[in-house]
Amino acid sequence: MSNQNIKIIKYNNPLFPEPLRKIKNPPKILYVLGELNFKNRPVLAVVGTRRCSDYGKKVTIEIVTELIKAGFIIVSGLAKGIDTIAHRTTIEANGQTIAVLGSGIDKESIYPKENIKLAEKIINSGGAIISEYPPKTPAMHYHFPERNRIIAGLALGVLVIEAKKKSGALI
């Protein structure tokens, strides 16, 4: 994963994802590593708690595997827990996944740090990591609700696997 490969896609660029044009307060710029090509395939967001149960893990693996077989692209937030499981399962099932970050997408800024190798696998398997935040932007608590609008905006729907009543996954 090289920071030199970061692409900048502005709102007025034809490569800007069409579904994001339709959300309230769309990002003006996307920073992209990897391939942000939907190939006319349906996109579904799979998100959930960072502290998932064994049952949550099992259900995520089962559902995401079936979604990949059905031709879906999976979008999630690269967070610990359900997001990580959704991305890993997609890669293991030879599917395409997109990670939307609440930080810059450069190696120094990716959050959480333990998912840097997962981010590399996402890119190397034909997926992408994206953010509206420029390189060198650290993850801030208020970035995650902002990130969540992009996750939801890219997808036909959002599947929340596990979340407490006041979970950020529900934003």
C-alpha positions as CSV (number, residue, x, y, z in Angstrom):
1,M,0.0,0.0,0.0
2,S,1.6,3.2,-1.2
3,N,0.5,6.7,-0.3
4,Q,1.5,7.8,-3.8
5,N,-1.4,5.8,-5.2
6,I,-4.0,7.9,-3.5
7,K,-6.6,9.1,-6.0
8,I,-8.6,12.2,-5.5
9,I,-12.1,12.1,-6.9
10,K,-14.0,15.4,-6.6
11,Y,-17.8,15.7,-6.6
12,N,-17.9,17.0,-10.2
13,N,-15.8,14.1,-11.5
14,P,-17.7,11.4,-13.5
15,L,-15.9,8.8,-11.3
16,F,-17.6,10.1,-8.1
17,P,-20.1,7.4,-6.9
18,E,-23.5,8.4,-8.1
19,P,-25.3,7.2,-5.0
20,L,-23.3,9.7,-2.9
21,R,-24.5,12.6,-5.0
22,K,-28.0,11.9,-3.6
23,I,-27.2,12.0,0.1
24,K,-27.7,15.0,2.4
25,N,-24.3,16.8,2.7
26,P,-22.3,14.7,0.2
27,P,-18.6,14.7,0.5
28,K,-16.9,17.2,-1.8
29,I,-13.8,15.0,-2.3
30,L,-13.1,11.4,-1.9
31,Y,-9.6,10.1,-1.3
32,V,-9.3,6.5,-2.7
33,L,-6.8,3.7,-2.6
34,G,-7.8,0.8,-4.8
35,E,-10.7,0.3,-7.2
36,L,-13.9,2.1,-6.6
37,N,-15.7,0.4,-9.4
38,F,-19.2,-1.0,-8.7
39,K,-19.6,-2.7,-12.1
40,N,-23.3,-2.3,-11.8
41,R,-23.4,-4.6,-8.8
42,P,-25.5,-4.0,-5.7
43,V,-23.8,-2.7,-2.6
44,L,-24.8,-3.5,0.9
45,A,-23.4,-2.0,4.1
46,V,-22.6,-4.5,6.9
47,V,-21.8,-2.8,10.2
48,G,-22.1,-3.4,14.0
49,T,-20.5,-3.3,17.4
50,R,-16.8,-3.3,18.0
51,R,-17.3,-5.8,20.9
52,C,-19.3,-8.5,19.1
53,S,-20.4,-11.8,20.6
54,D,-19.5,-15.2,19.2
55,Y,-23.0,-15.4,17.8
56,G,-22.5,-12.0,16.0
57,K,-19.3,-13.2,14.5
58,K,-20.9,-16.4,13.3
59,V,-23.9,-14.6,11.8
60,T,-21.7,-12.0,10.1
61,I,-19.7,-14.7,8.4
62,E,-22.8,-16.7,7.3
63,I,-24.7,-13.7,5.9
64,V,-21.7,-12.0,4.2
65,T,-20.7,-15.3,2.5
66,E,-24.2,-15.6,1.1
67,L,-24.3,-11.9,0.0
68,I,-21.0,-12.4,-1.9
69,K,-22.4,-15.5,-3.6
70,A,-25.4,-13.4,-4.6
71,G,-23.0,-10.8,-6.2
72,F,-23.1,-8.0,-3.6
73,I,-20.2,-5.6,-2.9
74,I,-19.8,-5.1,0.9
75,V,-19.1,-1.7,2.4
76,S,-18.2,-1.2,6.0
77,G,-16.0,1.0,8.2
78,L,-12.8,-1.0,9.0
79,A,-13.6,-0.7,12.7
80,K,-12.9,-3.6,15.1
81,G,-15.6,-6.2,15.5
82,I,-18.3,-6.7,13.0
83,D,-16.8,-4.3,10.4
84,T,-13.5,-6.3,10.4
85,I,-15.3,-9.6,10.2
86,A,-17.4,-8.4,7.2
87,H,-14.3,-7.2,5.3
88,R,-12.3,-10.4,6.1
89,T,-15.2,-12.7,5.2
90,T,-15.7,-10.8,1.9
91,I,-12.0,-11.2,0.9
92,E,-12.0,-14.9,1.9
93,A,-15.2,-15.4,-0.2
94,N,-13.4,-13.7,-3.2
95,G,-15.8,-10.8,-3.0
96,Q,-15.2,-7.0,-3.3
97,T,-15.3,-4.8,-0.3
98,I,-15.0,-1.1,0.3
99,A,-13.8,0.4,3.6
100,V,-14.9,3.9,4.5
101,L,-12.6,5.5,7.1
102,G,-13.0,8.2,9.7
103,S,-9.4,9.2,9.1
104,G,-7.0,9.8,6.3
105,I,-6.3,6.7,4.2
106,D,-2.5,7.0,4.3
107,K,-0.7,4.3,6.2
108,E,0.2,6.7,9.1
109,S,-3.5,7.7,9.6
110,I,-5.5,4.5,9.2
111,Y,-7.5,3.7,12.2
112,P,-7.5,1.3,13.9
113,K,-3.8,0.6,13.4
114,E,-4.2,-3.2,13.8
115,N,-6.3,-3.1,10.5
116,I,-3.5,-1.7,8.3
117,K,-2.8,-5.2,6.9
118,L,-6.5,-5.8,6.4
119,A,-6.7,-2.4,4.4
120,E,-3.8,-3.7,2.2
121,K,-5.7,-7.0,1.6
122,I,-8.9,-5.0,0.7
123,I,-6.9,-3.1,-1.9
124,N,-5.0,-6.1,-3.2
125,S,-8.2,-8.1,-3.6
126,G,-9.8,-5.5,-5.9
127,G,-11.6,-3.4,-3.3
128,A,-10.9,0.1,-2.0
129,I,-10.4,2.1,1.1
130,I,-11.9,5.6,0.9
131,S,-12.3,8.7,3.0
132,E,-13.4,12.3,2.7
133,Y,-10.5,13.3,5.0
134,P,-7.1,14.1,3.4
135,P,-3.9,12.2,4.2
136,K,-2.4,12.8,7.6
137,T,-5.9,13.3,9.2
138,P,-6.1,11.4,12.4
139,A,-9.3,9.7,13.5
140,M,-11.5,12.0,15.6
141,H,-14.6,10.9,17.5
142,Y,-16.9,13.2,15.4
143,H,-15.5,11.8,12.1
144,F,-17.3,8.4,12.6
145,P,-20.9,9.7,12.4
146,E,-19.8,11.7,9.3
147,R,-18.2,8.6,7.9
148,N,-21.4,6.6,8.5
149,R,-23.4,8.8,6.1
150,I,-20.9,7.8,3.3
151,I,-21.2,4.1,4.2
152,A,-25.0,4.3,4.1
153,G,-25.0,6.5,1.0
154,L,-23.0,4.0,-1.0
155,A,-25.3,1.1,-0.2
156,L,-28.8,0.0,-1.1
157,G,-29.3,-0.7,2.6
158,V,-27.5,-1.2,5.9
159,L,-27.4,-4.4,7.7
160,V,-26.7,-3.9,11.4
161,I,-25.5,-7.2,12.8
162,E,-25.2,-6.3,16.5
163,A,-25.4,-2.9,18.2
164,K,-26.5,-1.5,21.5
165,K,-29.3,1.1,21.6
166,K,-26.9,4.0,21.6
167,S,-24.3,2.5,19.3
168,G,-22.6,4.6,16.6
169,A,-23.4,1.8,14.1
170,L,-27.0,3.0,14.3
171,I,-26.2,6.5,13.1
